[in-house]
Amino acid sequence: MRNGYIPTEQDVLRSRVRTTGIVENEFTIESNSFKMFDVGGQRNERKKWIHCFENVTAVIFVAAISEYDQKLYEDESVNRMVEALNLFEEICNSRWFHNTSIILFLNKRDIFNVKIQKTRLSTFFPDFPGPDYDPVAAQEWIREQFEACNKNPSKHIYSHITCATDTTNIAAVFNAVKDIVIRNSLRQAGLLN
């Protein structure tokens, strides 16, 4: 890196630090205070955190839709999307999150839209009815698979298909998430039906 380098917004958005354990972040938006916990999604990290979140307002679950044709690092016999679906089902139906709203980000839409033109979803998910190479149909089918994991009819899944590097998309989604979190906090406090 050259001396005096200042990262651009896109540099920051494209950077990644692998999460291990539980990382707590507190921030304020429009005089609303939020506390967010980032947890490692890798298999060996899960036992460390799932029981720590009883009585949270919302869980934000992020799955990379572009990984439908990839295998896990830990176990090359397991498809990453299948693993994400299994973990999502476990979280949705966990006793720790019985009264918790779930916000689902199906992320990396940009990569998915390019990849789906070359690599058919039905090759990895034979139940996908098609049409092949149609990113919108494929995204909606994946969303339906995640939402079907929820076995609690009173729990609503707020799902968003996102591109984390698209600041306009993320700003709109984050505003929706902020509203959901505030509404759920008011509901839990008995101030809203």
C-alpha positions as CSV (number, residue, x, y, z in Angstrom):
1,M,0.0,0.0,0.0
2,R,1.3,3.4,-0.8
3,N,2.0,6.0,1.8
4,G,-1.0,8.2,2.6
5,Y,-3.5,5.8,1.0
6,I,-7.1,6.6,1.9
7,P,-9.6,3.9,1.1
8,T,-12.6,4.8,-1.1
9,E,-16.2,3.9,0.0
10,Q,-16.1,0.9,-2.4
11,D,-12.7,-0.2,-0.9
12,V,-14.3,-0.3,2.5
13,L,-17.5,-2.0,1.3
14,R,-15.4,-4.7,-0.4
15,S,-13.2,-5.4,2.5
16,R,-13.9,-8.4,4.7
17,V,-12.8,-9.6,8.1
18,R,-13.6,-13.1,9.1
19,T,-15.7,-13.1,12.3
20,T,-14.7,-15.4,15.1
21,G,-16.6,-15.5,18.3
22,I,-19.0,-12.6,19.0
23,V,-18.2,-9.0,18.0
24,E,-20.4,-6.3,19.5
25,N,-21.0,-3.0,17.7
26,E,-23.0,-0.1,19.1
27,F,-24.2,2.7,16.9
28,T,-26.8,5.5,16.7
29,I,-28.9,6.4,13.7
30,E,-31.3,9.4,13.9
31,S,-31.1,9.4,17.8
32,N,-32.0,5.6,17.9
33,S,-29.3,3.5,19.6
34,F,-28.7,0.0,18.2
35,K,-26.5,-2.8,19.5
36,M,-25.5,-5.4,16.9
37,F,-23.7,-8.6,17.4
38,D,-21.8,-10.2,14.6
39,V,-21.3,-13.9,15.0
40,G,-19.1,-16.3,13.1
41,G,-21.2,-18.4,10.7
42,Q,-18.7,-21.2,10.4
43,R,-19.8,-24.5,12.0
44,N,-17.2,-24.4,14.8
45,E,-18.4,-21.0,15.9
46,R,-22.1,-21.7,16.3
47,K,-22.0,-23.4,19.6
48,K,-20.4,-20.3,21.1
49,W,-23.3,-17.9,20.3
50,I,-26.8,-19.4,19.7
51,H,-27.7,-19.5,23.4
52,C,-26.5,-15.9,24.0
53,F,-29.3,-14.1,22.3
54,E,-32.5,-14.8,24.2
55,N,-34.8,-11.8,24.2
56,V,-33.2,-10.0,21.3
57,T,-35.4,-7.8,19.2
58,A,-34.4,-9.1,15.8
59,V,-31.9,-11.4,14.1
60,I,-30.4,-10.4,10.8
61,F,-29.4,-13.5,8.9
62,V,-27.1,-13.0,5.8
63,A,-26.8,-15.7,3.2
64,A,-24.8,-15.3,-0.1
65,I,-27.2,-16.3,-2.9
66,S,-24.2,-16.5,-5.2
67,E,-22.9,-19.5,-3.3
68,Y,-25.6,-21.9,-4.6
69,D,-22.9,-23.8,-6.6
70,Q,-20.1,-23.8,-3.9
71,K,-19.1,-26.2,-1.2
72,L,-18.2,-25.5,2.4
73,Y,-14.5,-25.0,3.4
74,E,-15.1,-27.3,6.4
75,D,-16.8,-30.1,4.5
76,E,-16.5,-30.3,0.7
77,S,-19.5,-32.7,0.5
78,V,-21.9,-30.0,1.7
79,N,-23.4,-27.3,-0.6
80,R,-23.1,-23.8,1.0
81,M,-26.7,-22.8,0.1
82,V,-27.9,-26.1,1.7
83,E,-25.9,-25.3,4.8
84,A,-27.3,-21.8,5.0
85,L,-30.8,-23.1,4.6
86,N,-30.2,-25.6,7.4
87,L,-28.8,-23.0,9.7
88,F,-31.6,-20.6,8.9
89,E,-34.1,-23.3,9.8
90,E,-32.4,-23.9,13.1
91,I,-32.4,-20.2,14.0
92,C,-35.9,-19.6,12.9
93,N,-37.3,-22.4,14.9
94,S,-34.9,-22.2,17.9
95,R,-36.5,-21.7,21.3
96,W,-34.0,-18.8,21.9
97,F,-35.7,-16.9,19.0
98,H,-39.3,-17.9,19.4
99,N,-40.5,-14.3,19.8
100,T,-37.8,-12.7,17.7
101,S,-38.3,-11.2,14.2
102,I,-36.0,-12.6,11.5
103,I,-34.6,-10.2,8.9
104,L,-33.1,-12.2,6.0
105,F,-30.6,-10.7,3.6
106,L,-30.0,-12.7,0.5
107,N,-26.8,-11.0,-0.4
108,K,-24.4,-10.8,-3.4
109,R,-27.3,-10.3,-5.9
110,D,-24.8,-8.7,-8.3
111,I,-22.5,-11.8,-8.4
112,F,-25.6,-14.1,-8.5
113,N,-27.1,-12.3,-11.5
114,V,-23.9,-12.9,-13.5
115,K,-23.3,-16.4,-12.3
116,I,-26.9,-17.6,-13.0
117,Q,-26.4,-16.8,-16.7
118,K,-23.7,-19.6,-16.9
119,T,-24.4,-22.0,-14.0
120,R,-27.9,-23.3,-13.8
121,L,-29.5,-23.3,-10.3
122,S,-31.4,-26.6,-11.2
123,T,-28.0,-28.4,-11.5
124,F,-27.6,-28.0,-7.7
125,F,-31.3,-27.7,-6.8
126,P,-33.3,-30.0,-9.1
127,D,-36.6,-28.8,-7.5
128,F,-36.1,-25.4,-9.0
129,P,-38.8,-25.2,-11.7
130,G,-37.0,-22.6,-13.8
131,P,-36.8,-21.0,-16.1
132,D,-33.1,-21.5,-16.1
133,Y,-30.9,-18.5,-16.5
134,D,-33.6,-16.2,-15.1
135,P,-32.1,-14.3,-12.1
136,V,-35.5,-13.0,-10.8
137,A,-37.2,-16.4,-10.9
138,A,-34.2,-18.0,-9.3
139,Q,-33.9,-15.3,-6.5
140,E,-37.6,-15.6,-5.7
141,W,-37.4,-19.4,-5.6
142,I,-34.4,-19.2,-3.2
143,R,-36.3,-16.6,-1.1
144,E,-39.3,-19.1,-0.9
145,Q,-37.0,-21.9,0.2
146,F,-35.6,-19.8,3.1
147,E,-39.1,-18.5,4.1
148,A,-40.4,-22.1,4.1
149,C,-37.9,-23.0,6.8
150,N,-40.0,-21.0,9.3
151,K,-42.4,-23.4,11.2
152,N,-43.9,-20.7,13.4
153,P,-47.0,-19.1,11.7
154,S,-46.8,-16.1,14.0
155,K,-43.2,-15.3,13.1
156,H,-42.7,-13.0,10.1
157,I,-39.6,-13.2,8.0
158,Y,-38.6,-9.9,6.5
159,S,-36.6,-10.9,3.5
160,H,-34.5,-8.6,1.2
161,I,-32.4,-9.5,-1.8
162,T,-29.3,-7.3,-1.5
163,C,-26.0,-6.2,-2.9
164,A,-23.9,-4.9,0.0
165,T,-21.7,-2.9,-2.4
166,D,-24.8,-0.9,-3.7
167,T,-25.0,1.9,-1.2
168,T,-28.5,3.0,-2.5
169,N,-29.9,-0.5,-2.1
170,I,-28.4,-1.0,1.4
171,A,-29.6,2.5,2.6
172,A,-33.1,1.6,1.6
173,V,-32.9,-1.8,3.2
174,F,-31.4,-0.5,6.4
175,N,-34.2,2.1,6.7
176,A,-36.7,-0.8,6.5
177,V,-34.7,-2.8,9.0
178,K,-34.5,0.2,11.4
179,D,-38.3,0.6,11.2
180,I,-38.8,-3.2,11.9
181,V,-36.5,-3.1,14.9
182,I,-38.2,0.0,16.3
183,R,-41.7,-1.4,15.8
184,N,-40.7,-4.7,17.4
185,S,-39.2,-2.9,20.4
186,L,-42.4,-1.0,20.9
187,R,-44.5,-4.1,20.5
188,Q,-42.3,-6.0,23.1
189,A,-42.7,-3.0,25.5
190,G,-46.5,-3.3,25.0
191,L,-46.8,0.1,23.4
192,L,-47.9,-1.2,20.0
193,N,-50.2,-4.1,18.9
